[in-house]
Every structure is written in structure tokens, then in C-alpha cells.
């Protein structure tokens, strides 16, 4: 199927933003192309966490659904996993994203570019912590964004159950289409060498028993050939400066078990599981940990908050709680990810050290009881 675009986009940016993004904000991005010469406006679902935004604004994650899915479903799937992120989930034309042989020929990469530029203007959004998460067909689009987008505010790309295909990476380099994409062209028309930004972290999640996307590479029912999943992550790591050999044995953890292959101190990570063409609870917890670099405060106004910070976060041993004097004498309680209190104590100094050596790795919550109650999240590695 030939995919000729009639127009690039019909997006008009907002000017002079000084407002918060809310769950009811209307974001209108319209594109026109051969299938929709009069224009298609992408539906947008938005979820904004309650409570006070962290300093610098909430991280924001753009969620890209799989073929046949929609934005609302992605919000439902990820709002508990990425609970301290603003979530924005567009729905693609014909519930699909244009990678190569899909029913949609839409200019989806341009839509994502416009969407990111739009949301970066809101005052409660951290413009330097924009993340892209795609699942299946949406992961194919996430990989295109990783390769083709040049906005430095996108700091993490996560591709779930669809790693790099041979159109996107071949002849030792990353490629993007110069104009049209069609299965009848060599590499679907991905014929222009691209240079992805070096600053982004990259996480891929694939399953060795996936019945749609071949873990070991090769042809697939979606109309493109894939690299082996572990090789795809290795190629990204090499591009970003890794000089060693491909990881042949990762770290296996969890139940259900996953295996982590990490490069460049976690800057590039591949996670292998056995959840067919889906994710299991351990993989979803890994995504939560990988994205857990924000904290929220609950139920109070900015002018009511005592100053509280915890560092380092993540920690492998000790961490310090730094508070303003109005929280001295307050009790703190620490809970694990299952909501079980693991211990408590009293804030008796403006810089209180807490020992996490005996606690297992995972996500924790610390609460402070005083003039107001605050809740912060941290990770024990």
C-alpha cells in the first residue's frame, strides 16, 4: 500500500502559556493526508495526578496503544504503574499507528512531535521529563520517535513487546523514511540515515514466547522483519557509547521471573520475560521502578507545606531526610509497595539518616506526621 502524504500538519500552537494541564484540558492536533484530506483530529485522553506537583512539575508520559487499542485503555492500564506522572494518550487513526504495513498511513511521528511541544508549555509539566511508552504497534511508533524526534525534553523511551525492526535499524545504522512508507519498498522506505539523541534512556521489554513479535528476530505477521530483541538493545547501547560485548547472561529476578540486560549503568536496558504478547506483574513493576524519579505530596496546598527532601533516591544503603524545623518531632512511617509498614521513627534533626540496608529492593513510601502530612516515594536498589 502506498502511503503518500498530502499535508504535514494543521497544528496551531498555543501562545503565552501560564496554566496547568488538567484531565479536562482539550488538546487538538489535526493532520491531513491521502486517507483523510479534510483532516483527522487525534482524540486525546489525559490523566493528571491529584495533589501538589513536585518541584519543576510532573513528569509526563505519552502512551501509545497497540493495534486495535485506544488512548482510554492505555490510561487505565498505566495510571497505577506511573501514578506520579501526567498521562496523555492519543488514539491513532483506525486505532493504529503508521509503521509500515498498517491500515493507517497517518503522519503519527509528526503528531507526537507536536503533542510533546504542546504539553511542555504547561506550568505543572516538567518540560525536561517527557517520556514515551508504546505497546506493540505503539512500541513501533515509540521506536520511530526514539530515532526521528530531536526534542531534548524527551528523556526516556520505553518499547513494550515490539523491539527494533530491520526497517528502523539496518546496515549498521538507524533509519527513517524520507517520504512514503510501503511494504513494497526496500526496508519499507526507511532510507534516510538518522542520528538519535544520545541523552535519552531506553527500555525495551520483550518476551521469549511472544507469538507475534519474534524474540530471536526474523519475519512476523505485522509485515516487517525484526532484529533479535537482545541484539536490538545492544545496538542502541553501542550507539550511545558502550564498548563491551553483548550481554549473554543477565540478572534474573522476580516471580514471574524476568531477566535484565543492562548497559551504561541502566541507560539502556532490555528486560526479557515469558508473558507472550503482553506484560506480567514483574515487568510492570520494573517499568514503575525505571520511571520512579518523581514524588508527590497529597492533600495540602503549596503554602502549607513544610520543606522535605530525601536523598539519594534511589538508594542502596542509607538515605537522608532533610526537613524544615516545623517537622522536627514528627513521626515518620515507611511502607513497602504492598502497603505494609516496615518501620517508623521520629524526625529528631533537620537531617535525619535512615538505614535501609536490611530492607529488600523495591519501591517504598515514607509519610511524615506533623503540622501536615506528606507522602514521598523512594527506591531501595
Secondary structure, DSSP 8 states (H G I E B T S, - for coil): -----S-S-------S--S---TT-----EEEETTEEEEEE--EEEE--SSB--TT-EEEEEEE--TT--HHHHHHHHTTTSTTSEEEEE--GGG---SSSSS----HHHHHHHHHHHHTTSTTEEEEEEEEEEETHHHHHHHHHHHH---TTEEEEEEES---BTTTEETTEEEEESS---TTSGGGGEEEEE---TT-EEEEEEETT-SSS-TT-B--TTSS-B--HHHHHHHHHHHTT--S---SS-EEETTTTEEEEEETTTTEEEEEE--SSS--HHHHHHHHHHT-----B-S--GGG---EEEESSSBSSEEEEEE-GGGTT-EEEEEETTS-EEEEEE--SSEEEEE-TTS-SEEEEEEEESSSEEEEEEEE-
